[in-house]
Amino acid sequence: MTSTTVLEDRIRGCFLGVALGDAMGMPGELWPRAQVLAHFGRIEGFLPGPDGHFVVDGYRAGQITDDTQQTLMLAGAIAAEDGDVVPETVAAHLVAWADRVGASEGNFLGPSSARAIDALRRGVSPWDVEMRGETNGAAMRIAPVGLVSSTADLEDLADRVEASALMSHSTDVALAGAAVIAGAVAAAIESPASDPVDARVDAVVRAALAAGAVGLRRGTPVVAPSMLRRVELAVEVARRPVDDDAFLAEVYELVGASVAAIDTVPAAMALVVRAAGDPVRSALLAANLGGDTDTIGAVAGGVCGAFSGAAAIPEEHRSVLLAVNELDLDPLVASFVAFRSRPFRRNRAGVLRRPEER
């Protein structure tokens, strides 16, 4: 494949990987691990939402949730600004998405996003919402930021992360987690296909930790464990010589699998390492983990899709995702290929500034 073809395949793979992990993780969303095991035994593909599930009752096999929807929302906001991440545009796209899908009427919005959307609807500026979210909403939708960022400029990457999240997740722990994933996606896109897979995975982990360290200096400090040390712990768990069931039990019990960013991001990185960048394997691991399975799957799937490309996702999976969810990724993929193909430029104004200061 030519370099442009590889780039297109990896960008498409990132978006499809998010959808794949989201849809495979959907049936057990927010169920304890024991309940997932008791109900499903083992998830080995797309399944419908279980009857009576408090979030996904009635969902079809292969149906995505707000994780993919918000990822595509953010991608659209970036495309509208010619590759920049502008808080006002992200906020407008976030509210428009919520209104279009009736997000505020269901149970699938996270608490931080729900409060932020309500405030934005009332006309509050994204700069003044003052949402100190510590949940995983920023990290779950951040993959497009990684697609337009370079690991050679982590301050710019952190600017873009913060611009995408300040209206809903402006704490240091949430921004650090989102920066970890954006750094991982950027490194995955940049990763030379000729290098050994293990070396490429190691490079993704290093970039993720370096990006997270920059992100941790942003936002409102809160009482939380170290995002970087938790990611390091998760990676160490992923590399233990045990079977996948024992691995998933360790992730659930030691790393965590809740909606908190400090759980979701390390768990997702553990899956990326354990799956060696394979989007299908990471999606299946997430589906059987328990906890916030759809979000952890979407986050890990985005990194793995960027790492291995759409070609690593079987056609039968791709066709289900596109048909069930009526997705047309071609316009976004074309836009992001164009952004990634030109010389890198820093995000608008170089640093985050309010509109009146630009």
C-alpha positions, 0 to 999 in steps of 0.5 A: 500500500502507498503511504496515503493508502496506509494513512486512509486505512488507519484513520478509517480503522480508528473510527471503525475501531471505536464503533466496534469496541462500542457495539461489542461492549454495548450488551454488558454496559455497566453490569458488574463482571459477575453479572456479565459472566452469569448472563452471557457466559462468553461474548464472542460477537455482536449481541443485542441489548438484553431485555430489561437492561436499564440503558440498552434494552431494545438495542440491535446487535451491532448498534453503537452508543453515545461513545461512537456518536460523540466521537463522530460529533467531535470529528465533525466539529474538527472538520468544520474548523479545518482541522482545529479544535475550537471550544465554541464549535465543539460545544455547538456540535455537542448540543446539536448532537444531544438534541438530534438523538434525544440524549438528555431523555435517556439513560446513556449520558454520563453525569458530567456530559449531561450537566454540561449540555444542560448548561450549554443549552441555557446559553452558558459559554463553554469557557464558563460552564465550570464542569469539574468532571472526573468521568470518562466522557473526554477520553471516550470521544478524544480519538479524532484529536489524536488523528490531527495531533503529532507526538512531536508537539505534546503541548499542542496535543494537550491544547487540542485535548483541553479545547475539546473537553473544557466545557465538560471535563476540566479536571487534571485527571480527566484531561490527563486521561484524554491526553493519554488516549490522544497520544496513543492514537497519534503514535499509532497513526505514526507507527511504522508498519515495518517495525515489529508489533511489540516495538510498535506497541511499546512506542504507543505506550511511551507516547501515551504516558508522555502525553498524559504527563502534559495533560496532567498539568492542565485543568483543575487539580482534584484528589485522584490517583496518578493517571500515569502510574495507573496506566503503568500498572495496567500495562504491567497487568496486561503483560503478565503470563496468564490466560485472558480470563485471569487477565480480565479479572485482574483488570476488573479487580485491580485496575478498575472498570468504572465510568471514572477516567482513572479506571477507564483509561488505564483499563483501555490501555491494558486491552491495547497492550494485551491485544497487541493492537488488534481491534477485534481482540481488544473489542472482545476483551472489553465486552467480557470485562464487566463495568463500562464495557462499551466505553472501554471497548470504544477507547481501546478500539480507537487506538487499535484501529489506528494501529492496525487499520480498517483492514484488520477488522473483518468485512462481516464486522464492518458491514454490520456496523455500517448497516445497523448504524447507517454510518457513512464514514467516507466524508470524515475519513477524507477530511482527516486524511487531508488534515494529516497529509499537510504540514502540521500546524499548531491549533488555532492561536497556538494556546488556549485563549478565550474568543475575545483574547484571540 
